[in-house]
Amino acid sequence: MGQLIQLIGAALILTAFVLAQIKRLEPSSAAYLTLNLLGGLILASVAAVDLDLGFLVLESVWAAVSAAGLVRLVQAGRQAAKATHQGKAE
C-alpha cells in the first residue's frame, strides 16, 4: 500500500510537470500548484513515516512553495474582485 501511495504522489507532481512542458498548464496556475501541493504533501508524509529526512525536506519545501503560490493566487483574485467591485460602485 505504501508504494501505491508514493506512486500517486509522484504521479501528481509529474502530471503537473508534463502538462506544463507541453503548454497545457501554466506553472503559476491553480491547477499546477494544486497538483504539486497534493503530490508534495503525500510524498512528505511518506518520507516522515519512513524517517527519510532528505526526502522529507525536499517534499516539504516543494509543498510549501506550492501552497505559497496558491495563497498568492487567492490574494490576487480577491484584490481583482475588490477592484472590480469598487469600479462598479463608482
Sequence and secondary structure as in RCSB ss.txt:
>XXXX:A:sequence
MGQLIQLIGAALILTAFVLAQIKRLEPSSAAYLTLNLLGGLILASVAAVDLDLGFLVLESVWAAVSAAGLVRLVQ
AGRQAAKATHQGKAE
>XXXX:A:secstr
 HHHHHHHHHHHHHHHHHHHHTTSS TTSHHHHHHHHHHHHHHHHHHHHTT HHHHHHHHHHHHHHHHHHHHHHH
HHHHHHHHHHHHHH 
